[in-house]
C-alpha cells in the first residue's frame, strides 16, 4: 500500500496506455487489494474503463465474489447496470458463479 501511495503522490497514471494492459483499479479489484482500491478511488481512478475482455472493475470483482471490493466500487457511484462487451452485467456474473454474498 505504501508503494502505491508514494507512486500516486508522484503522479503515477491511473489508466493504462492501451487496452491490453489492465488499469491499476482492475488489477487491485482482481487481487482483492481493498486499501489500494480505496486509494485509487480517492485519487480519481476511472471505473468505466474496461480491460481487454471488456470487463470493468465491478464486473471483475462481482464475478470473482469479492464482496468488499464490490461495496467500495458501488460507494463511488459506479453504475450497477454496467455491462461487459458481451452484455453481461455484474449481477449476472455474480449469480452465474454462485456468489450470493455479492448479490
N, C-alpha and C positions, 0 to 999 in steps of 0.2 A: 504494500500500500504506500509506503514512504517513497518508493521509487516512482510510482505513478504520480503521486502528488508533486514530487520535485520536477518531473518531466512536464507536467501541466503548468507548473509555475513558470517554466522557461519556454512556454509557447508550443508544446507538442501539439501536433494536429489531431483533431478528434475524428476526422474522417480519412478514409483511405484514398489513395491517388487513383485506384482503379477497382473495378468490381470483383477482381479475382482475389483481392485481399480483404478479409472482413474488417469492419470498423472495430476500434477498441471496445465499444459498448457491446457489440455482438460477442466478441471473444470473452469479455467479462461475464456476460449473461450465460454463455455456454459453460464456462468453467465455474460458475456459481461464486464469483468474487463479489459478494454483496457490497462491501465497502468501496471497492473500485467502481462498481456501477453507480453508487451514490455520488462519489467524487466526480465521475464523468458527467453525470446529470447536473451536478452543481456548476460545472464548467460549460454547460450548454450543448452536450452531445445530442446530435440529431437522432431521433428514434425511428424515423421513417425511412432511413437508408437501409436497403436490403443487401444481403450477401449474394454470392454467385448463384445460390439456389433460389434467390428471390425472397428470402426469409428476413424479416425484421428481428430485432432483439426479442420482441414479445412472442413472435412465432417460435423462435428457438427455445426460449425459456418455458413456454407453455407445453410444447411437445415433449420436452425433457422432464417435465414435472417439477421445475424449480420455482416453488411457490413464493419464496421470499423475493426472488428477482421479479416475478410477475407483479407482486404487490408494489415494489419500488417503481417499476415502469408505469403502472397504472396511476400511481400518485402524481406522476408528471404529465397528466392529461393525454397519455397516449391513447389513440383510438382503439377501442376494443374490437371494432369491426375490421381492422386492418387485415388484409389477406396477403398470402404469398403469391408468387407468379402463377401458381396453379389454381388460385382462387380459394385455397384453404385458409380459414380463419383460425386464430389462436385457440379459440374454444373448441373447434372441431379437432384440431391437433391434439389437445389435451384429452378430450374424450376418447379419441381413437386409440390413444396409448394407455387409457385407463387411469389417468391422473386425476382422480376425483378431488383431491385437495386443491388442485388448480381451479377446478370448476366452481 
